[in-house]
């Protein structure tokens, strides 16, 4: 099934819906149903947005994607079985591709630690390949 990706205007409009409380409420409420991949992407973006080294431009892009993730109404409503989170995955994935240079190995590890708390001993292969490390981050850490 093809993933529907929200357009730039939708993400910009969604930015106003982002809040830290809204993010944690959404993640806690849908973690098991959404699955480890979506939650991992959301956590990586959250921690990247909160990193001092992340540019204000990248923070704005991230908050737009996380705002879209938080919204209860989107292209494919989350309660729809199987496909309900595909648009969220597409939005988070597109955002991550855009801000990848701001994602450090330390941020990825922070997200993985939160996954261990929520999902227990998960399989690394379940999230393998979701984040493409770039040379800048690998050399700086």
N, C-alpha and C positions, 0 to 999 in steps of 0.2 A: 504494500500500500504506500502511495506517495505521501510524504509528509507535507502538510500545509504550513507554510511559513508566513507569519504576520508581516505586513509591510512596515516601512519605516515610520509612517504616520501613526499607525496603531501602537508601535513601541513608544513613540514620543508621548502619545496620549496616556499610555499606561504608566509612564514614569511618575505621574502625580499620585498614583495609587500605591506606590512603594512606601512602606514603613517597616522599621525593624520588627515591631510587634506583629504586624501583618505577615511578614516573612516567616517568623518562627511559628506562628499559629498555623499557617498553611503547611509548612514542612511537617510539623508534628501531626497535623490532621490527615495528611495523605501519604506519609512516608512509606508505609507498607504497600498501599494500593498503587502508588505511582511507580514504585520500584527504585532499586538502588542506583540505577544509572541517572535518572532525572534528579534524584536527591543529591547525588554526588556533584553533578553539574551546578545545581543551585547553590550548594555549599561552597564550591570553588569560586563561583562568581561573588557570593556574599563576602567571603574572606578577601578576595581580590579588591572589592569595592572598599573594604575597610583598611586596606594596607596603605601606609603613608606614602609608599612609592608609586602608587597608582595615580595616573594623571586625572585631572578633573574631567577631561573629555571621556576617558574610559569609564570613570565612575558614573557619568551621566548615561552612557550607553548601557552599563550594567544595571543601573536602577530602572531603566526603561524595561529591560528584559525581565528583571525580578518583579517589577510592577505588573507586567503582563502575566507572569506566573501566579501571582497572588490573586489577580482578578477572578471572581467566580464565574464570570461570563466571558467566553472567548470564542475563537473560531470553532473549536470542537469542545463542547462542555465536558469537564473532567469526569462526571459520573458515567458517561457513555462507555460501556465495556470495551476493552482492548484499545480503541482508538482515542479515548478521551484525553490522553496526555500527549499525543503525538505532536500537536501544535506547540505545546509547552516545550517539548524536547527540541523541536525545530528552532524555537525562539532562543532557548538557552544555548543550543549548539551554535547558532549563527552569531550570537553575542560573543561566545567564547572564542570563535574563530577571529573575530574582530579585535578582541582585547588580549589575545594569547601572549603577547609580549609582556604583559603585566603579571602573568601567572607564574609564580616561582615554585620550585620544588617544596619550599617550606609551606606555602599556601596549600598545595596539593596534600601534603602530609597532615595539615590541620584538618582538612575536609575528611581525609581517611580516618583520622582519630574520632571525629564525630560519627562517622559511619559505624565504627566499631562499637561505640556506645549504643547506638540505636539498633544496629542489625547484628551485633555480636561478631563472631568470626566469619566474615563474609569471604568469598573467593576473590582474590585480586583480579582474576581473569574477567570477573563480571564488570569491572570498570576499566579494564586495560584498553588502551587506544583511544579513550574518550578525549584525552588531553594530549595534544601534540606538543612535546617539549621543543623549544627553539634553542638555538645555539647560545644566544645571549644569556638565557636563564641558566643553562647548564654550566656555562663558564663562570657565572657570577656566584654560584652557590656550591 
